[in-house]
Amino acid sequence: MTKQIKLSQIVPDHFYGKRLDQALAEMFPDYSRSRIKEWILADAVRPVQTITTSLRRFKVVGGEQVDIIADIVEEQRFGAEPIALDILHEDEHILVINKPAGLVVHPGAGNADGTLLNALLHHCPAYGQCPRAGTIHHGWIKATTGLMVVAKTIPAQTHLVEAMQAREITREYEAICYGKMTGGGFVNQPIGRHQTKRTQMAVIDGGKPAVTHYRVMEKYRGHTRLRLRLETGRTHQIRVHMAFINHSLVGDPVYGGRP
């Protein structure tokens, strides 16, 4: 299912010399640069003036009228379900939800319904217009609990993604790990798909850069309570990094191993 959008605007004179995609990203800040580039490649962007060069290399001079007629493809449709949500903040752009342990975030194998996504579709039907992958900005597992920020609209999703990439949003977590740690520190190790266990991630050469900071909050006889802050957001990052330094998380059935 697709939703068509139509945008039209005159290029400001002070954008003289900028590439078309750069100018459009500033003219239409509700949409990401990557999305605008996709529209250019799909011929959904047309300056009214006749041009003789590729749009990918076209530089504006100011005063051109640019029209965009593009389709936004909705991803797989999921059902709305009346599942109670603990909402701490809501406005026209975002939700802040206190996610309880035991609530699965996205439908998937073994969890076709009864998820946070199903609950959001019931609470806010317009939520279904957003691309699913980008609207919930936390890669949380079922057992995790805490505050989640959820974008209700495509513009809000775009701004949240850009803020996270610019590290304007800080993500902190608490966890209990095996072992008695003496002090805080950080792990700076690349993460990629495990070479033999394809459903798992691992620290590997050639993986994507990943940095996890941690500090000690409380010490126990054989365990330590940590507060962890992410610089990057790789899949399973905290669990992989803590297991890598031999302090796997309590309750982690995948990377925890035997204590």
KOLLUM-265013 format. One record per residue (C-alpha): x, y negated, z negated; residue number from 1; residue in one letter. Coordinates in steps of 0.1 Angstrom, whole numbers, plus 2048, in hexadecimal, padded with zeros to 3 digits. Layout:
N
+-----+-----+-----+------+------+
!  xx !  yy !  zz ! resi ! resn !
+-----+-----+-----+------+------+
!   X !   Y !   Z !  NUM !    A !
...
+-----+-----+-----+------+------+
// end
This chain:
259
+-----+-----+-----+------+------+
!  xx !  yy !  zz ! resi ! resn !
+-----+-----+-----+------+------+
! 800 ! 800 ! 800 !    1 !    M !
! 80E ! 7DE ! 809 !    2 !    T !
! 807 ! 7BA ! 7FF !    3 !    K !
! 80E ! 79E ! 818 !    4 !    Q !
! 81C ! 77D ! 80D !    5 !    I !
! 81F ! 75D ! 822 !    6 !    K !
! 837 ! 741 ! 819 !    7 !    L !
! 83F ! 721 ! 82C !    8 !    S !
! 856 ! 704 ! 823 !    9 !    Q !
! 86C ! 6E9 ! 833 !   10 !    I !
! 891 ! 6EE ! 82D !   11 !    V !
! 89E ! 6D0 ! 817 !   12 !    P !
! 8B9 ! 6BB ! 828 !   13 !    D !
! 8D2 ! 6C1 ! 80C !   14 !    H !
! 8D3 ! 6E6 ! 816 !   15 !    F !
! 8E7 ! 6DC ! 835 !   16 !    Y !
! 901 ! 6F7 ! 83E !   17 !    G !
! 8F3 ! 713 ! 828 !   18 !    K !
! 8EB ! 735 ! 835 !   19 !    R !
! 8C6 ! 73C ! 83A !   20 !    L !
! 8C5 ! 756 ! 81E !   21 !    D !
! 8D6 ! 73F ! 806 !   22 !    Q !
! 8BF ! 723 ! 80E !   23 !    A !
! 8A0 ! 739 ! 80B !   24 !    L !
! 8AB ! 747 ! 7E9 !   25 !    A !
! 8AB ! 724 ! 7DB !   26 !    E !
! 88B ! 719 ! 7ED !   27 !    M !
! 878 ! 738 ! 7E1 !   28 !    F !
! 888 ! 740 ! 7BF !   29 !    P !
! 86C ! 759 ! 7B7 !   30 !    D !
! 87B ! 772 ! 7CF !   31 !    Y !
! 89E ! 781 ! 7CC !   32 !    S !
! 8BA ! 77B ! 7E6 !   33 !    R !
! 8B9 ! 7A0 ! 7EE !   34 !    S !
! 894 ! 7A0 ! 7F5 !   35 !    R !
! 898 ! 781 ! 80C !   36 !    I !
! 8B4 ! 792 ! 81F !   37 !    K !
! 89D ! 7B0 ! 825 !   38 !    E !
! 883 ! 799 ! 833 !   39 !    W !
! 89C ! 788 ! 84A !   40 !    I !
! 8A8 ! 7AA ! 857 !   41 !    L !
! 883 ! 7B5 ! 85C !   42 !    A !
! 87C ! 795 ! 870 !   43 !    D !
! 863 ! 789 ! 856 !   44 !    A !
! 875 ! 767 ! 854 !   45 !    V !
! 872 ! 74F ! 871 !   46 !    R !
! 87E ! 72B ! 874 !   47 !    P !
! 865 ! 719 ! 889 !   48 !    V !
! 882 ! 70A ! 89E !   49 !    Q !
! 891 ! 720 ! 8B9 !   50 !    T !
! 8B3 ! 72E ! 8B0 !   51 !    I !
! 8CD ! 73F ! 8C4 !   52 !    T !
! 8E1 ! 752 ! 8A9 !   53 !    T !
! 8D9 ! 76E ! 892 !   54 !    S !
! 8C4 ! 765 ! 873 !   55 !    L !
! 8DE ! 776 ! 85E !   56 !    R !
! 8F8 ! 75C ! 869 !   57 !    R !
! 8E0 ! 73F ! 86E !   58 !    F !
! 8E9 ! 71F ! 85A !   59 !    K !
! 8CE ! 705 ! 853 !   60 !    V !
! 8D2 ! 6E0 ! 859 !   61 !    V !
! 8B4 ! 6D4 ! 846 !   62 !    G !
! 891 ! 6CC ! 853 !   63 !    G !
! 88A ! 6EE ! 861 !   64 !    E !
! 869 ! 6FD ! 859 !   65 !    Q !
! 86D ! 721 ! 84E !   66 !    V !
! 84F ! 73A ! 84D !   67 !    D !
! 850 ! 75B ! 83B !   68 !    I !
! 836 ! 776 ! 841 !   69 !    I !
! 841 ! 795 ! 82F !   70 !    A !
! 833 ! 7B5 ! 821 !   71 !    D !
! 83A ! 7C0 ! 7FD !   72 !    I !
! 836 ! 7E6 ! 7FC !   73 !    V !
! 827 ! 7F3 ! 7DB !   74 !    E !
! 837 ! 812 ! 7CE !   75 !    E !
! 825 ! 832 ! 7C5 !   76 !    Q !
! 804 ! 82B ! 7B5 !   77 !    R !
! 7FE ! 836 ! 791 !   78 !    F !
! 7DE ! 837 ! 77D !   79 !    G !
! 7D5 ! 81E ! 762 !   80 !    A !
! 7CF ! 82E ! 73F !   81 !    E !
! 7C1 ! 81D ! 720 !   82 !    P !
! 7E0 ! 823 ! 70A !   83 !    I !
! 7E5 ! 80B ! 6ED !   84 !    A !
! 802 ! 7F3 ! 6F0 !   85 !    L !
! 813 ! 7E1 ! 6D3 !   86 !    D !
! 817 ! 7BF ! 6E5 !   87 !    I !
! 82B ! 7A5 ! 6D3 !   88 !    L !
! 82A ! 78A ! 6EE !   89 !    H !
! 817 ! 785 ! 70E !   90 !    E !
! 814 ! 769 ! 727 !   91 !    D !
! 80C ! 767 ! 74C !   92 !    E !
! 830 ! 773 ! 755 !   93 !    H !
! 83C ! 78D ! 73C !   94 !    I !
! 833 ! 7A5 ! 720 !   95 !    L !
! 848 ! 7AD ! 702 !   96 !    V !
! 83F ! 7CF ! 6F5 !   97 !    I !
! 84A ! 7E3 ! 6D6 !   98 !    N !
! 84E ! 806 ! 6E6 !   99 !    K !
! 849 ! 822 ! 6CD !  100 !    P !
! 85E ! 842 ! 6CD !  101 !    A !
! 84D ! 85E ! 6E1 !  102 !    G !
! 83E ! 847 ! 6FC !  103 !    L !
! 84C ! 84F ! 71F !  104 !    V !
! 853 ! 830 ! 733 !  105 !    V !
! 84E ! 83C ! 757 !  106 !    H !
! 83A ! 859 ! 766 !  107 !    P !
! 850 ! 876 ! 771 !  108 !    G !
! 856 ! 89B ! 770 !  109 !    A !
! 843 ! 8A9 ! 752 !  110 !    G !
! 833 ! 887 ! 74B !  111 !    N !
! 81B ! 87F ! 767 !  112 !    A !
! 806 ! 868 ! 750 !  113 !    D !
! 803 ! 85A ! 72D !  114 !    G !
! 821 ! 843 ! 732 !  115 !    T !
! 828 ! 81F ! 72C !  116 !    L !
! 824 ! 817 ! 751 !  117 !    L !
! 800 ! 826 ! 750 !  118 !    N !
! 7F8 ! 811 ! 731 !  119 !    A !
! 805 ! 7F1 ! 742 !  120 !    L !
! 7F0 ! 7F7 ! 761 !  121 !    L !
! 7D1 ! 7F9 ! 74B !  122 !    H !
! 7DB ! 7DA ! 737 !  123 !    H !
! 7E5 ! 7C5 ! 755 !  124 !    C !
! 7D7 ! 7D2 ! 776 !  125 !    P !
! 7EC ! 7B9 ! 78A !  126 !    A !
! 80B ! 7CA ! 77D !  127 !    Y !
! 807 ! 7E4 ! 798 !  128 !    G !
! 811 ! 7CA ! 7B2 !  129 !    Q !
! 835 ! 7C9 ! 7A5 !  130 !    C !
! 84F ! 7E2 ! 7B2 !  131 !    P !
! 84F ! 7FC ! 796 !  132 !    R !
! 874 ! 800 ! 793 !  133 !    A !
! 87B ! 7DC ! 78A !  134 !    G !
! 85F ! 7D3 ! 773 !  135 !    T !
! 869 ! 7E5 ! 754 !  136 !    I !
! 88C ! 7D9 ! 74C !  137 !    H !
! 899 ! 7F4 ! 735 !  138 !    H !
! 8A3 ! 818 ! 73E !  139 !    G !
! 895 ! 826 ! 71E !  140 !    W !
! 88F ! 84B ! 716 !  141 !    I !
! 871 ! 859 ! 704 !  142 !    K !
! 881 ! 859 ! 6E1 !  143 !    A !
! 88C ! 835 ! 6E2 !  144 !    T !
! 879 ! 81A ! 6CF !  145 !    T !
! 87B ! 7F4 ! 6D0 !  146 !    G !
! 872 ! 7D4 ! 6E3 !  147 !    L !
! 86E ! 7D5 ! 709 !  148 !    M !
! 86A ! 7B8 ! 720 !  149 !    V !
! 852 ! 7BF ! 73E !  150 !    V !
! 84D ! 7A9 ! 75C !  151 !    A !
! 829 ! 7A5 ! 766 !  152 !    K !
! 82F ! 794 ! 788 !  153 !    T !
! 849 ! 796 ! 7A4 !  154 !    I !
! 857 ! 773 ! 79C !  155 !    P !
! 85B ! 77C ! 778 !  156 !    A !
! 86C ! 79D ! 782 !  157 !    Q !
! 884 ! 78A ! 799 !  158 !    T !
! 88D ! 771 ! 77D !  159 !    H !
! 893 ! 78D ! 764 !  160 !    L !
! 8A9 ! 7A0 ! 77B !  161 !    V !
! 8BE ! 781 ! 783 !  162 !    E !
! 8C0 ! 778 ! 75E !  163 !    A !
! 8CD ! 79B ! 755 !  164 !    M !
! 8E6 ! 79A ! 772 !  165 !    Q !
! 8F2 ! 778 ! 765 !  166 !    A !
! 8F4 ! 786 ! 742 !  167 !    R !
! 8DC ! 76C ! 735 !  168 !    E !
! 8C8 ! 788 ! 724 !  169 !    I !
! 8D8 ! 79C ! 708 !  170 !    T !
! 8CE ! 7C0 ! 702 !  171 !    R !
! 8D6 ! 7CE ! 6E0 !  172 !    E !
! 8CE ! 7F1 ! 6D3 !  173 !    Y !
! 8D3 ! 803 ! 6B2 !  174 !    E !
! 8DC ! 828 ! 6AF !  175 !    A !
! 8EC ! 840 ! 697 !  176 !    I !
! 90A ! 854 ! 6A4 !  177 !    C !
! 91D ! 872 ! 698 !  178 !    Y !
! 93D ! 86B ! 685 !  179 !    G !
! 948 ! 84F ! 66E !  180 !    K !
! 955 ! 832 ! 682 !  181 !    M !
! 96E ! 819 ! 672 !  182 !    T !
! 965 ! 7FA ! 687 !  183 !    G !
! 955 ! 7EC ! 6A6 !  184 !    G !
! 962 ! 7EA ! 6C9 !  185 !    G !
! 958 ! 7F0 ! 6ED !  186 !    F !
! 958 ! 80A ! 708 !  187 !    V !
! 962 ! 7FF ! 72B !  188 !    N !
! 95F ! 81E ! 740 !  189 !    Q !
! 94E ! 823 ! 763 !  190 !    P !
! 92F ! 838 ! 764 !  191 !    I !
! 922 ! 84D ! 781 !  192 !    G !
! 90F ! 86D ! 788 !  193 !    R !
! 91C ! 88C ! 777 !  194 !    H !
! 92F ! 8A1 ! 791 !  195 !    Q !
! 91E ! 8C2 ! 788 !  196 !    T !
! 8FF ! 8B8 ! 772 !  197 !    K !
! 8EC ! 8A3 ! 78B !  198 !    R !
! 8D2 ! 897 ! 772 !  199 !    T !
! 8ED ! 889 ! 75B !  200 !    Q !
! 905 ! 86C ! 75C !  201 !    M !
! 92A ! 86C ! 752 !  202 !    A !
! 949 ! 857 ! 74F !  203 !    V !
! 95A ! 85D ! 771 !  204 !    I !
! 974 ! 84D ! 787 !  205 !    D !
! 963 ! 838 ! 7A2 !  206 !    G !
! 944 ! 833 ! 78D !  207 !    G !
! 933 ! 812 ! 788 !  208 !    K !
! 942 ! 7FA ! 76F !  209 !    P !
! 932 ! 7FD ! 74C !  210 !    A !
! 939 ! 7EC ! 72C !  211 !    V !
! 92A ! 7F3 ! 70A !  212 !    T !
! 932 ! 7DF ! 6EA !  213 !    H !
! 92B ! 7EE ! 6C8 !  214 !    Y !
! 92E ! 7E4 ! 6A4 !  215 !    R !
! 92A ! 7F6 ! 683 !  216 !    V !
! 90B ! 7EE ! 670 !  217 !    M !
! 90C ! 809 ! 655 !  218 !    E !
! 921 ! 827 ! 64D !  219 !    K !
! 915 ! 849 ! 640 !  220 !    Y !
! 927 ! 869 ! 636 !  221 !    R !
! 929 ! 877 ! 658 !  222 !    G !
! 917 ! 85E ! 66E !  223 !    H !
! 918 ! 838 ! 677 !  224 !    T !
! 8FC ! 820 ! 67F !  225 !    R !
! 906 ! 80A ! 69C !  226 !    L !
! 8F9 ! 7EC ! 6AE !  227 !    R !
! 901 ! 7ED ! 6D3 !  228 !    L !
! 901 ! 7D2 ! 6EE !  229 !    R !
! 901 ! 7D9 ! 713 !  230 !    L !
! 914 ! 7C4 ! 72C !  231 !    E !
! 908 ! 7DB ! 748 !  232 !    T !
! 8EA ! 7F0 ! 74C !  233 !    G !
! 8F4 ! 812 ! 75A !  234 !    R !
! 8DE ! 831 ! 756 !  235 !    T !
! 8E3 ! 841 ! 734 !  236 !    H !
! 8FF ! 828 ! 72D !  237 !    Q !
! 8FF ! 828 ! 707 !  238 !    I !
! 8FB ! 84D ! 704 !  239 !    R !
! 917 ! 854 ! 71D !  240 !    V !
! 92F ! 83C ! 70F !  241 !    H !
! 92A ! 847 ! 6EB !  242 !    M !
! 92E ! 86B ! 6F4 !  243 !    A !
! 94E ! 862 ! 707 !  244 !    F !
! 95E ! 854 ! 6E8 !  245 !    I !
! 952 ! 873 ! 6D4 !  246 !    N !
! 937 ! 861 ! 6C1 !  247 !    H !
! 918 ! 86E ! 6D2 !  248 !    S !
! 8F6 ! 862 ! 6C6 !  249 !    L !
! 8E1 ! 875 ! 6AD !  250 !    V !
! 8C2 ! 883 ! 6BE !  251 !    G !
! 8D1 ! 881 ! 6E1 !  252 !    D !
! 8C8 ! 8A3 ! 6F0 !  253 !    P !
! 8DC ! 89D ! 711 !  254 !    V !
! 8FD ! 88E ! 707 !  255 !    Y !
! 8FD ! 895 ! 6E2 !  256 !    G !
! 90A ! 8B9 ! 6E2 !  257 !    G !
! 90E ! 8CC ! 6C1 !  258 !    R !
! 918 ! 8B6 ! 6A3 !  259 !    P !
+-----+-----+-----+------+------+
// end
